[in-house]
Amino acid sequence: MTDLFGRSSQGGRPTFVWAQISAHFICRVMFMRNHSPRAAVRYREHVMTMEQGRIVKEPDTTSVDLPRAPAFIVTIYGDVVEPRGGMLWMGTLIECCGAHGLSETLVRTAVSRLVAAGRLEGLRIGRRSYYRLSDAARSEFRAASRLLFLPPPASEDWLFCLSETSSDQELGAGWVRLSPTVAIAPNREGVAPVDGVVMRAGQVEGQGDLRSFAREKWALEDVAHSYQAFLDRHQCLLDGPSFVASLSPEEALARRLRLVHDYRQAALIDPRLPPAACPTDWPAERARRLFVTAYLGLSGRADAFVGETFLNDQGALEAVNAETEQRLSRLESEAASWARAGSSHQTLQ
């Protein structure tokens, strides 16, 4: 059995006395090991929950799947903060990360590193610190947000780049080398520009095993594994409207942030090849539909919680504004297009 953040409950201890003594000790150990105070309190409450005094169920803390603090902080800014002015109080950031098991120590360390790397910029007013994404990080997330809030770019054929001189330098997004002077990429929006003669080509039907070629050149097994992990973690969000309706606003935001974080990690490594090059039962479309449906279902409660609790240097963040509404509108349009496509397919049959 797993809780809101993927933690599993296994094992047990036979006595209530042992649970009382150990709960306080384990909570302290969890805190010292960089789990958040909130996570420690929840753990203690779980340990002290008895079933008629019989067996105490304990979470297996070794299976806790915590997000990496720096990447998750960028997710929070991209999903919640950037559309609402870009600035966030450090206290709000710590509290938000704490809901995912990240301690204040981890958050402060991650923020310091992000500042040093030029990803965050700080502002101090009195005793309070506020942070926003740097211009460079903001530009990168805007590019990444296209994969979140617009339909994935389609590709039907290929681009070839012929260089006059040999090179082993790393190419931009989408490209892989066939030789020191030849590279190939899917012909779609978002492929990085390259130097050289670029030509467009298509596969001659029946010639060669395109799927095996693509699987080797773009490491598609890793991409499929990332999408499948996303599906396994978040499939419960499609278990019916009653599940989402049972979540508190805080839980809805926590779910949505992890949804965005996990989907973004998978989508960013997906080369988005032509369909003929993808393995059979490719999970990208299923993951996309889950992301869109769950994001729309969670956002009402999640955005309400943002408006109630998130603070910047001017006060409370807006629950909704024109930019957040535009994001939802785009996802609603995408979902509606699936329904229209399904209707058209049934009509043709």
N, C-alpha and C positions, 0 to 999 in steps of 0.2 A: 504493500500500500504506500502511495507517495503523497506528499503534501503539496501545497501550492507551488513550491519552488523545486520540486523533483526529488526531495529527500525521502528516503525509504525507511520504514520502520521494521526492524528485524531483531530477533534475539529476545532475551527476557531475563528477569531475575526473580527468585521465588519469594522474597519477603518484602513486606511493606517497610520494615525497619531499615533494610539495606537501601531502599529507594529514598527514604527520608534523608539518610546520612549522605548518600552519594550524590543526590541532586544538587546540593549546594556546592560540593566539590567539583562536580563535572561542569556546572555553569561557570565556575571560576576558571577552570582549565580551558573551556571554549573561548572565554573572553581573552585569556592570555595567548591563545593560539590565533588571534586575529579574527575571530568571529565577532559579529557585532553584539553589543549588549542586548539588543532586541532578540537576536537569534538565541542567545543564552537564556533569556527569560522564557521564550517559547519552549526551548528544550526542557527547562525545569518543569514547566507546566505539564508537558507531555509525560515526563517521568513520574510526576506525582499523581497522574490520572490513573486510578486503580479500577479494575474490573472485579467488583465484589471481593477485593482483597486477595485475589488469586495471583496472577502473573503480571508483572510490570513490563510493558513493551517499551523498548528504548530505540530511538533513531540510531541507525548506523552512520555516524558522522563521517566515516571514511568515504561514503558514497555521495556526500553532498557535492553537487555540481555547481560551484560558484562561478559566475562570470569573471573574466579578467577585469580588474578595476579600471584601468585606463580606457580600454575599448568600451566598457559599459558606460562610463562617464560621457564619452562622445555620443553614445546612443541616447542618453538622457537629454543632452543638449540638442541633438538633431531632432528628436521626436517632440520634445516638450518646450524647450527653452527658445530655440531659434525662431520658431513661428510667433513667439510672444516677446520679441524685443532683444533676445539674445543674452541677457544678464541674469545671473542666479546667485542668491546668497549661499555661502558655504554651508550654513546650518541646514538649509533645505536639501542641499546635495547630499550631505552626510545622512540625513534622515531617510532620504529616498534610497540610497545605496544600502542602508541598514536593513531595509525590507528584503533585500536579496542576500543577506548574510555577510556583507562587506563592512568591516569595522571602520570606525573613525580613523584609526591609524592607517589602514590601507588606503582610504579615500584621500587623506591629506598627503600621503606619500605619492599617490598617483597624480594628484593635482600638481604637486611640486614638479614632478617629472614632465607633465604635459606643458607646464609653463616653461621649463627649461628647454623643451624641444620646440617651442614656438607654436604649440597647439592651443594653448589657453592664454588669456591676458587677464591680469588681476586689477581690482580697484578696491582700495581700503577707505572706509568711511567710519571714523571713530574706531571702535573695537571690532567692527564687522568687516569681513572680506567678501567680495563679490567677484565672480569670474564670468568671462564670455569666451567663445571660440575666437581664435585669431582669424584674420582675413583669409589666410591660406587654408586653414582647417574648414572655415565656413564654405569656401569654394569647393573643396573636396566633398563635403557632405551634401552640398546642393547637387553635385553630379551623382552621388550615390543615391540621393533621395528620388532621382528619376526612376531607379529600379524599384523603389518602394511604392510610389504613388502614381505611377503611370504604367500602362501595359508594357510588358517586356518587348524590346525591339526585335522584330522578326528578321531572319536572314534566309535567303533562298539559295544563294550560290556563294562564290568564293572570290577573294582578292589575292593576287600574287604580286610580290614585290621583288624586282630584280635590281641588285646593287652592282655597281661597277667595281667596287673593291670589297675584299673579304672582311668580315667583321664577326666578332663573337660577343658584341655588346648586347645587353638585354633589350628586347624590343618592347614596345608599348602594349597596352591592353588588347587582347584578342590575337596577337601575332605569335607564331612559333616558327622556328627556323627549320627548313628542310636541308639547307647547306649553308656555308658561310656567305653565299651571295643570293640565296633564294629564301623567301619567307612566305607564309600563307596565313590568311585570316578569314573569318566569316564576313561576308559582305552585309554589314548592318550598321545602324547608327551607333555611335560610341566607340568605334574602333579607332585606336590612336593613329595619327598621321605618321608616316615614315618617309625617309629619304630614299629615292630610287624610282625606277619605272614601275608603276602600279598598273596591273591589268586585271580584268574581270573574267572569270571562267566558271563553267559548270561541269558536273560530272557526266561522262558518257555512260548512259544507262547500261548496266550489266557488266561494266568493266571494273574489276577490283572490289575489294572488301572495304568500303568507306568507313563502316562502323569500327572495324578493328584499327584502321589507320587513325581515326579520330580519338579512340580510347587511349591509344599509346601517346599521341602527340599532346593532348590536352589534359591528361590525368583525370579522365571522366569518372573513374571509380571513386576518387576522393570527393568530387562534386556530388555524386549520387549519395555517398555516405552522409555528407553534410545536410542535404535535403531530407534524407530519410530520418536523421536524428531530429530535425525540425518537426517533421510530421509526427514522429513518435511522442515528442514532448508536448505538442500542442493540439493533438487530435481531439482531446477531450473538450476543447472549446466548440466543437461541432456536435456535441452530444445533445443539442436541443437548446432552445431559448431559456429553459428553466435553469440550466447550469449557469449561464452568464447572469441571469437575473438574481441568482442566489449570492453573487459576489458583492462585497461592499465596494464603495468607490475606491478605497485604498487598494483593495485586492484587484479590482479591474485595471487600475493603472499599473500595478506590479506585473500583472499578466501581459498587458499591452507592451510594456517596455521590454520584457523578455521575448515576446513575440517578434518585435522589431529587431532586437539584437540578434536573435538566432537566424531570422530570415535574411537580414542584411549580410551576415557572415557567409551564408550559402550563396546568395545571389551575386555577391562580389567576385566569387571565384568561378562562377558559371560563364564559360565562353560564349554561350548562346549560339550554338552552331545550327546550321540548317537541320530540319527534322530528320532528313535521311541519314545524317551522320550520328544521330543520338542513339544510344542503346534502346532496345525494346523496353517498355515499361519505365521509361525515363520519368523520374518523380517531379520534375520542375513544375509542370502544370498543376499537379495536385497540391504541391506546396504553395504555389501562387494563389490558388483558389482558397485554400485554408487561410492564408495570410489576409487576403482581402475581406473574406467573410468575418473572420474573428476580429480584425481591426475595427470594422464597422460596428460589430456587436458590442465591443468593449468601450468604444469611445465616449458614449454619453456619460457613463458613470466615471470613467477615467478623467475626462476633461473637467467634470464638476469638482473632482478632488483636487486637481491642479489649481482651479480658481479659489478653492477654500484654504489651501495650505502652502502653496509655493510663493516665495517672496523674492523680489529683486530690490535694487537700490531705490526704487520709486514706491514700493509697496507690494500689493498682491498682483500676481500674474493674472491675465485674463483667462477665464475658462474657455472661451471661444473668441475667435476674431475672423477676419476675412481670409487669412491664410489657412487657418485650421479648417474652415468651412470649405475652402477650395480643395484641400486634400481629400476630405470626405466626399465631396462631389465627384472628384475624379474616380475614386474607388467605386462609388455607387454607379457611375456610368459604365465602368468596366464590368461590374457584376451584372448590370442590365444587358450588356452585350452578350454575355454567356447565355442568358435566358432567351434572347432573340435568336442566337445561333442554334440553340436547342430546338426552338419552335420551327425554324427553317428546316432543320434536319428531319424532324418528324413529318413535316409537310412533304418533303421530297420522298420520304419512304411511303 
